[in-house]
């Protein structure tokens, strides 16, 4: 993994609070978020939104993401997947009771966020709000193409999901898991 030195220094300083930044009590949003979420830079990539992909967002312009915004995205993803998994555990338990002879596996129902790579496609919508489409998948097939090309799949079970996040409004919507069991 290649990172530019200034990014690493800024990121580490933000996490450790040793670079003259305000502390949590003074309202530094990165500090308060970083105490709750750690983001492994090897599991995500930020790709420019192709405005010809109108199926994701309509009337949108590509933009960038800050480290703070990435941490907010991760925190929102964790919350959404936790809520999704409660529902999925109930479905799994119900199916096991109805069909004890089926060889169902819980990992086909439950999503563990640590299994997934992520592609972030940040945009500014027609209202001037920053949004991001997050594309998640648990296999890269040994290729690094996921860091530069959108991953499209048909079906694939819970190994693939995507979601939209409005960072301006702090809402997550349109969580879509492929081929629900």
C-alpha positions as CSV (number, residue, x, y, z in Angstrom):
1,X,0.0,0.0,0.0
2,X,1.5,3.3,-1.0
3,X,0.4,6.5,0.9
4,X,1.8,9.9,0.5
5,X,3.8,11.0,3.6
6,X,1.8,14.2,4.2
7,X,-1.5,12.2,4.4
8,X,0.0,9.7,6.8
9,X,1.4,12.5,9.0
10,X,-1.9,14.5,9.0
11,X,-3.9,11.3,9.7
12,X,-1.6,10.1,12.5
13,X,-1.5,13.6,14.1
14,X,-5.3,13.8,13.9
15,X,-5.6,10.4,15.6
16,X,-3.0,11.1,18.3
17,X,-4.0,14.8,18.9
18,X,-0.4,15.9,19.1
19,X,-0.2,18.4,16.3
20,X,-1.8,21.5,17.9
21,X,-5.3,20.7,16.9
22,X,-8.1,21.4,19.4
23,X,-9.0,18.5,21.6
24,X,-12.3,16.7,21.9
25,X,-13.5,19.1,24.6
26,X,-12.9,22.0,22.2
27,X,-15.1,20.4,19.5
28,X,-12.7,18.8,17.1
29,X,-15.0,16.5,15.1
30,X,-12.2,14.3,13.8
31,X,-11.0,13.6,17.3
32,X,-14.4,12.7,18.6
33,X,-15.1,10.4,15.7
34,X,-11.6,8.8,15.7
35,X,-12.1,7.6,19.2
36,X,-15.0,5.5,18.0
37,X,-14.0,4.4,14.5
38,X,-10.7,3.3,13.0
39,X,-10.5,3.2,9.2
40,X,-8.1,0.9,7.5
41,X,-7.0,2.6,4.3
42,X,-6.3,-0.7,2.6
43,X,-10.1,-1.6,2.6
44,X,-11.4,1.4,0.6
45,X,-10.9,3.5,-2.4
46,X,-12.4,6.8,-3.4
47,X,-13.3,6.8,-7.1
48,X,-14.6,9.8,-9.1
49,X,-18.3,9.7,-9.8
50,X,-18.9,9.2,-13.5
51,X,-21.8,11.5,-14.4
52,X,-22.9,9.2,-17.1
53,X,-23.9,6.7,-14.4
54,X,-27.3,8.2,-13.9
55,X,-28.6,5.1,-12.2
56,X,-26.8,6.0,-9.0
57,X,-27.4,9.7,-8.7
58,X,-29.2,12.1,-11.0
59,X,-27.9,15.7,-11.6
60,X,-24.7,15.2,-9.6
61,X,-21.1,16.5,-9.7
62,X,-18.1,14.6,-8.5
63,X,-16.3,15.8,-5.4
64,X,-13.8,14.6,-2.8
65,X,-13.9,13.2,0.7
66,X,-12.0,14.3,3.8
67,X,-10.7,11.9,6.4
68,X,-13.4,13.2,8.8
69,X,-16.1,12.3,6.2
70,X,-14.6,8.9,5.6
71,X,-14.8,8.2,9.4
72,X,-18.4,9.4,9.5
73,X,-19.2,7.1,6.6
74,X,-17.7,4.2,8.4
75,X,-19.5,4.9,11.6
76,X,-22.8,5.1,9.7
77,X,-22.1,1.9,7.9
78,X,-21.4,0.1,11.2
79,X,-24.7,1.3,12.6
80,X,-26.6,0.3,9.5
81,X,-25.1,-3.2,9.2
82,X,-25.6,-3.8,12.9
83,X,-29.3,-3.0,12.5
84,X,-29.5,-5.1,9.3
85,X,-28.0,-8.0,11.1
86,X,-30.6,-8.0,13.9
87,X,-33.2,-8.6,11.2
88,X,-31.1,-11.2,9.4
89,X,-30.5,-13.1,12.6
90,X,-34.2,-13.3,13.1
91,X,-34.7,-14.6,9.5
92,X,-31.9,-17.2,10.0
93,X,-33.4,-18.4,13.3
94,X,-36.9,-18.6,11.8
95,X,-35.6,-20.6,8.8
96,X,-33.6,-23.0,11.0
97,X,-36.8,-23.7,13.1
98,X,-38.9,-24.2,10.0
99,X,-36.4,-26.3,8.1
100,X,-33.9,-28.0,10.5
101,X,-32.9,-30.4,7.7
102,X,-31.5,-27.5,5.6
103,X,-27.8,-26.9,5.8
104,X,-28.1,-23.1,6.3
105,X,-25.0,-21.2,7.3
106,X,-25.3,-18.0,9.4
107,X,-22.6,-16.2,7.4
108,X,-25.0,-16.3,4.4
109,X,-27.4,-14.1,6.4
110,X,-25.1,-12.0,8.6
111,X,-22.8,-9.3,7.2
112,X,-19.6,-8.6,9.0
113,X,-18.3,-5.3,7.8
114,X,-14.7,-6.3,8.3
115,X,-15.1,-8.7,5.4
116,X,-15.8,-6.0,2.9
117,X,-13.8,-3.8,0.6
118,X,-15.5,-0.5,-0.2
119,X,-15.6,1.9,-3.1
120,X,-16.7,5.4,-2.3
121,X,-18.2,7.6,-5.0
122,X,-18.7,11.1,-3.6
123,X,-20.9,13.7,-5.2
124,X,-22.6,17.0,-4.6
125,X,-26.3,16.7,-5.5
126,X,-28.4,19.4,-7.2
127,X,-29.3,20.8,-3.8
128,X,-25.6,21.3,-2.9
129,X,-25.6,18.4,-0.4
130,X,-22.6,16.1,-0.3
131,X,-23.6,12.4,-0.8
132,X,-21.6,9.2,-1.3
133,X,-22.6,5.9,-2.9
134,X,-20.8,3.1,-1.1
135,X,-20.2,-0.1,-3.0
136,X,-19.2,-3.0,-0.8
137,X,-17.9,-6.5,-1.7
138,X,-16.1,-9.3,0.1
139,X,-14.0,-10.6,-2.8
140,X,-11.6,-8.9,-5.2
141,X,-10.7,-12.1,-7.0
142,X,-7.0,-11.4,-6.4
143,X,-7.2,-8.2,-8.5
144,X,-6.4,-4.6,-7.6
145,X,-8.8,-3.4,-10.3
146,X,-11.4,-2.6,-7.6
147,X,-9.2,0.4,-6.7
148,X,-9.8,2.0,-10.1
149,X,-12.9,0.4,-11.6
150,X,-16.5,0.1,-10.3
151,X,-17.4,-3.5,-9.3
152,X,-20.7,-4.6,-10.8
153,X,-22.2,-8.0,-10.0
154,X,-25.4,-9.9,-10.5
155,X,-26.6,-11.7,-7.4
156,X,-23.7,-12.8,-5.2
157,X,-25.6,-13.0,-2.0
158,X,-24.6,-10.9,1.0
159,X,-21.1,-10.7,-0.3
160,X,-22.2,-7.6,-2.1
161,X,-24.2,-4.6,-0.9
162,X,-24.4,-0.9,-1.5
163,X,-25.9,2.1,0.1
164,X,-26.2,5.9,-0.3
165,X,-25.2,8.3,2.4
166,X,-26.2,11.9,2.6
167,X,-23.3,13.4,4.6
168,X,-24.9,16.9,4.7
169,X,-28.1,15.5,6.3
170,X,-26.3,12.6,8.1
171,X,-28.7,10.0,6.8
172,X,-28.1,6.6,5.2
173,X,-30.7,5.3,2.7
174,X,-31.2,2.7,0.0
175,X,-29.3,-0.1,1.6
176,X,-29.4,-2.9,-1.0
177,X,-28.0,-6.4,-0.4
178,X,-27.5,-8.6,-3.4
179,X,-29.4,-11.9,-3.8
180,X,-30.8,-12.1,-0.3
181,X,-31.0,-15.7,0.9
